[in-house]
Amino acid sequence: MDIRRRNNVTLTGPVDAPAVVLAHGFGCDQNMWRLIVPALAERYRVVLFDYVGSGGSDLSAWSEERYSSLHGYARDVADVCEALDLEQAVFVGHSVSAMVGVLAARAVPERIGALVMVTPSPCYIDDDGYRGGFTAEDIGELLASLESNYLGWSSVMAPVIMGNPDRPELGEELTNSFCATDPDIARVFARTTFLTDSRDDLKAVTVPTLVLECAQDVIAPREVGAYVHATIPSSRLVTLDATGHCPQLSAPEATVREILDFLESRP
């Protein structure tokens, strides 16, 4: 199978430069990174792709069995890295993709040498001594609403996830991205995203890691960023002066500045 075609792989930046792999979150595609790609591509080989079931990927390659687990998405990452013969690439994962990156780095450690987690959450549901931001009932209602009326859910939730109500065009963009996703595929990805508990997986991370959180984020509150940072000994936590869950769109300059600083501080 042609992995580049399957995952709609796009390459930009100097051919011989170190590789940076950008991975989108739920309901999105590689277009979510467009505002930070130019700055990264000046010095790095930037790898963009869509998970199977998203964006311009080959939808015929999707299966509910594979993508009902984050390991299926991690396999996509490993496949892309292997197809491009990447070594010690930096994996930048947004939202749920931050946890996908953790699994991929463990699966193919020779391919991924560092992680950048953009607004990560290892578990969205509150637990004893842990605040994920939602109760189990909250998540149950969210998923029930999504499954009964995906387009309606998207139009309501996308602006909430994006934040920045004073910039409605951002919420509209995320709404359009959500609505472009097949509802049946979105249902599976949503359940995988919101019901997976990846907290134990964080303990196995040994590569240098940057954790980027926003000052205000209803999806991944500050307590989550603090938890991720405390659980990964090799991590650096940066709080962006930004609102919402998608700083690569709402605060691209600050986001890329911190990513570049992390990349250039590595040995």
N, C-alpha and C positions, 0 to 999 in steps of 0.2 A: 504494500500500500504506500502511496505517495503521501508521507506525513505532512509535507509542506502544503500540499493542496488540501488535505483533510482538515488541517488546522489553520488554513488561510495565513500561512506564515509570511511576514513582511520583514525585510532587512534594510537597515539604513545605517549610515555612519561608516568610518574607515574600516576596510575589510580586515586589517591585521590588528585592530584595537581590541582591548579586553571587552568581553561580551556582557551586556546587561539585558536580562530577559524581563519584559513587562507583562504581567498577568492581570486581567480584569476580574471583576467580581460578578455577583449574581445580577442577571438581567442586563448585562453590559457587553461590550466588545472592545477590541483594541483601540477604537476611536476615542475612548475615554482618556487616552494618554496623549492625545495629539498636541496639547499645549506645552508639554514638557519634553517631548521628543527632540525638537530642534536643538535645545541646549545640551541634552545628553549626547546627541549624534555628532556634536563637534569633536568629542574626544573618545567616544565609545561606540562599539558595534551594538546597535540597538536591535533586539529581536522582539517583534510583536507577533501575537498569534491570537486566535479565538479558540476557546474550548469547543469541543464537538457539541453541537446543539446551540451555539451562539454565533452571532455575527455572520461572517461569510464562510463558516466552516461547512464541511460536507455533512448535511443532516442525515444522510443515509447511514452514516457510521455510528449514529447515536443508538444506545440501548439503555433501557431503564435499569437493567441488572448492573451494568458497569457504572452508571452515573448516579446510582443511589447511595454511593459512598464517596467520600473525599478522595479515597485511594484511586478511584477511576479518573478523577481530574489530575491527580498527581502523576498518573501513568501518562496522560497527555503531555504533561511538562517533561517527563523523562523521555518520551518519544521524540519530542521536538529537540531537546538537548542532544540526544543521540543522533538524530538525523543530521544535525548541523555539526556534529562532533565538537561540541563545546567542552571546554575544560575550565573548571573553577569560575564559572560565570556568577554574576551577582543576580539573584532573583528578586524582583520587586513585585510583591503581591498586594493587591488592594482588597480590603475587607476579607471575605472568606478565602481568597487566594493566598492570604498570608499563612493560613493554616495548611493550605495545599502545598505551599513552598516548604514548610516544615517536613511534610511527608516525602516530598520529592527529594529534598536534600539528604534524607535518610536512605531513600531507595537508590539514589545514584550519587553518592558523595563525591565521586571524582568529577562530576559535571557541575556541581553547585558549591561555590566556595564562600558565599556570604548571602545574607538575607536582608531585605528591606521590607518591613511590614507597615503598610499604610492603613491606618485605622483598623487594626486587627481586633478580633474577638474570638477567643478559643471556646467560649460557651456563652450563649445569649441568655440563658435562663439562670435566675438567681438560685443560689445554693447556700447551705450553711457556711457562713463566713466568706461568701463570695457574692459579689454583685455583678451580674451580667447585664442588667438593665431591664429585664422582662421577667414576669412570673410565667410559670408553665401555662397558666390560663391565658395570659396575653398572647403567647406564641400560638396556642391552640386556636384562638380567635383569629389571629392574623392569617394562619394557614387556611382556616375554613373560609374566610372571606376571599382569599386569593383563589381557592379552588372553585368557589361558586361563581365568581365574576372577576376573572383576571384583569380584563381591561379596566373595569371600574376600580378595582383595587389599585392598579398601577397609577391611575390618574389621581387618586387620593394619597397614596403612600410615597410616590416618587418625590413630590415637593417636600414632604416631611423628612425623608432620608437625605435629600440634598441640603436642606436648611436654606438659609439666605433668602427669606421671603421678599426682601427688597430687590432681589435679582431674579424675577420669575422665569427668565429665559433659561436659567440653570435647571430649575425644576421641570420645565417643559422638555428640555433635552433628555433628562433622565426618564421622563414619562414616555417619550417617543422610543427610547432605547428598550424600555421594558415591554412596550406594546409591540415591538418588532419581534419579540421572542415567541416562539410557539407555546401556547398555553400549557400543553401537556408536558413539554420539556421544562418549562418554568416551574410547574408544580413539583416535579421531581427535584430540580435544583434547589428550590426553596426549602423543601423538607430536609434535604441534605445539609443545606446551609444552617438553618435555624435549630435543628434538632441534634446536630453533632456536638459532642463534648470532646474537645481536643486538648484539654488542660494537661493530661498526662504526657501528651506528645511534646509539649514545650520543654519538658525536663530533659529530653534527649538532644536538644539543640546544642551544638558545640561550635558552630561557625560564628564569626562576627555578625552581629545583628543590629540593625537600626529599627527602632520602633517609633513610628510617626503617629501622633494622635492630634486631634483638634481640641481647641479650648472648649468648644461646645459641640457635642455630638450625641444625638438621642439614640443612635444605634450602638455606639461603643463609647460609653461614658468614661470619664477620666480614671475611675477605679479599675477599669479593664486594662488600660495602658499600664498603670502601675503594677497590676498583677503580672502581665506579660513580662515586663521589665524585671520584676523581682524573681520570676521563675527561670529566666534565661540569663545565666551568669555573664555571658559574653555580650550582653546587649547594651545599647545606648538608647535612652528615651528622650525624645524631643517633642515638646508641645507646641504645635503651630498656632499662631494667632489667627485662627480660622474657625469658621462655623460650618457644621454639617459633616457628612460622612465621606465626601468626595473632594478632598483638598486639591487633587490634581486638576480639577476644573474650577473650584472656587478660589483657590490661592496657589496658582501654578508656580509663580516666581519663588515663593517661600518653600514650596514643596521640592522643587528641583534644586534649589540652593542647598537644602539639607541633604538631599541624596548625593549631590556632587561632593559636598564636604565629607560625607561618609566614604564615598568611593576613593577620594584622593587622600584620605587619612589612613587607608589600608596599606600595609607593608608591601 
